[in-house]
Amino acid sequence: MTTIRDVARQAGVSVATVSRVINGNSYVNKDTESRVREAIQVMDYEPNTVARGLASKKTGTIAVILPDIMNPFFSELARAVEDTARHHKFTVIFCNSDDQAPKEKLYIQVLQQRYIDGMIFASNTLDEEDIQTMRGHGISLVVLDRAPRRGNCSIIRSKNVEGAKTAVQHLLSLGCRKIAHIAGPEELITAQERKQGYLDTIRHLKGFDPALIVPGHFSISGGIGAAQALLEYHPDVDGIFAGNDLMAAGALKALHRMGVSVPEQVSLCGFDGVAIAEMTEPELTTVAQPIYEMGATAAKRLIGRIRGETEEPSVTELDVQLVERDSTKRRVRR
């Protein structure tokens, strides 16, 4: 394997000069730099990333901190970030925080010591102090999905309120008259916005009852429990909008256990557009987020900031799309 000493010998310069050319951290005259770069190319030399990082505090490495890697939404985001980062010659470290602020803060401290160039967060616990700490260490930051609109950082998210309105309007267009909402955790901005879209569309209608909103915790088990509670206290519910596809899948399972036919008796719509929505029977109608685009955009935005190419921090909200499947298709009545 070619070493930096081999390159120095080939170019007829010192190892220190080769190091200065690679790191670009001090002046080298053009003729010397040209000889060194030619020697690097001829000898197919790959500079040691860690050594360069120690010298320049840049390692070509970014970190992604996710709240729950088991949630397929975040798994798909992670894949998009990794693909995009690799295309731009960056390495990715993934961290699972379990939505715990102390765990996230520990990750921040550890990653700062490893000369991480930037971080992508999907977090509702990230605060202004964390952002300032990372900026003070020269770490660029992009936030995905769950962050509220605050802080000096770029945010990539979907149009949650608009998507929720689309879901409820779709259920109304099918003839549903009593539509319930299985909501995500109150502390999450995504859950808040999807509930807001539901309320904006339905609370002015006759028969609306706040008790039609039940928590589902963004999980399959939460969806099961929520659907059981809904049908127990509101047996005439004929439409359910779940705040994510995991809860929708859980609701579908509960309805099946109770002998409630979907969509003949209850129409069901989720949110996210993850693969699980196509694995159920019937397949789930959902409001699909552009998940891959979100992850890729976050990675590009972060890498642009690391390289000094991106403008000031901004909020980007991506369009969502209703994907109609069998869980909301009513049979023709004869």
Helices and strands as residue ranges (DSSP letters): H 4-11, H 15-23, H 30-42, H 49-56, E 61-66, H 72-87, E 91-96, H 101-113, E 118-121, H 128-136, E 140-144, E 154-158, H 160-173, E 179-183, H 189-202, G 210-212, E 213-215, H 220-233, E 239-242, H 245-257, E 267-272, G 275-278, E 285-288, H 291-306, E 315-318, E 321-323, G 326-328
